[in-house]
């Protein structure tokens, strides 16, 4: 990884933590990798208790058009939501 990419990844948690909007970052398996303080307040859970939880264990995700739960979130193409 080049120096600029290292700097980017090193500063990203600081930038996300400073946002006023709630941010939950998940990995490829939809497991929580990071939550900023705004997300902790909104969800009523701390980062230490949610890290590595599957996103579906943290919140219920529904389609906007019909409010039905999205099954197997990790397999969905986000453009289809």
C-alpha positions as CSV (number, residue, x, y, z in Angstrom):
1,X,0.0,0.0,0.0
2,X,1.4,3.4,-1.0
3,X,1.9,6.2,1.5
4,X,-1.2,8.2,0.4
5,X,-3.4,5.1,0.8
6,X,-2.0,4.4,4.2
7,X,-2.7,8.0,5.2
8,X,-6.3,7.7,3.9
9,X,-7.0,4.6,5.9
10,X,-5.3,6.0,9.0
11,X,-7.5,9.1,9.0
12,X,-10.8,7.6,7.9
13,X,-11.9,6.5,11.4
14,X,-11.2,10.1,12.7
15,X,-13.2,11.6,9.9
16,X,-16.2,9.2,10.4
17,X,-16.1,9.7,14.1
18,X,-16.4,13.4,13.8
19,X,-19.5,13.3,11.5
20,X,-22.8,14.4,13.1
21,X,-24.7,11.8,11.0
22,X,-24.8,8.2,12.2
23,X,-22.4,5.9,10.2
24,X,-22.2,2.1,10.5
25,X,-19.5,0.5,8.4
26,X,-19.8,-3.2,7.6
27,X,-17.4,-5.6,6.0
28,X,-18.1,-7.8,3.0
29,X,-20.0,-10.3,5.2
30,X,-22.2,-7.4,6.6
31,X,-20.5,-7.6,10.0
32,X,-20.1,-4.3,11.9
33,X,-16.6,-3.0,11.5
34,X,-17.1,0.5,12.8
35,X,-19.8,2.8,14.3
36,X,-19.3,6.4,15.0
37,X,-20.6,8.1,18.2
38,X,-23.8,9.4,16.4
39,X,-24.7,5.8,15.4
40,X,-24.0,4.6,19.0
41,X,-26.5,7.2,20.3
42,X,-29.1,6.5,17.6
43,X,-29.0,2.7,18.1
44,X,-28.4,2.8,21.8
45,X,-25.5,0.4,21.5
46,X,-21.7,0.9,21.9
47,X,-19.2,0.0,19.3
48,X,-17.6,-2.5,21.7
49,X,-20.9,-4.5,21.9
50,X,-21.7,-4.4,18.2
51,X,-18.3,-5.0,16.5
52,X,-18.5,-8.2,14.4
53,X,-22.3,-8.5,14.8
54,X,-24.1,-9.1,11.6
55,X,-26.0,-6.0,10.5
56,X,-29.3,-7.8,10.8
57,X,-28.5,-8.4,14.5
58,X,-28.1,-4.6,14.9
59,X,-31.1,-3.2,13.0
60,X,-33.9,-4.3,10.8
61,X,-33.5,-3.3,7.1
62,X,-36.6,-2.9,5.0
63,X,-37.3,-2.0,1.4
64,X,-38.4,1.6,1.0
65,X,-41.1,0.8,-1.6
66,X,-43.0,-1.8,0.4
67,X,-41.5,-1.8,4.0
68,X,-40.9,-5.6,3.8
69,X,-37.8,-6.9,5.5
70,X,-34.8,-7.7,3.3
71,X,-33.8,-11.3,3.8
72,X,-30.2,-12.3,3.6
73,X,-28.9,-8.7,3.3
74,X,-25.4,-9.7,2.4
75,X,-26.5,-11.3,-0.8
76,X,-28.5,-8.3,-2.2
77,X,-27.2,-5.9,-4.8
78,X,-27.6,-2.5,-3.1
79,X,-28.8,-1.0,-6.4
80,X,-31.9,-3.3,-6.1
81,X,-33.0,-1.9,-2.7
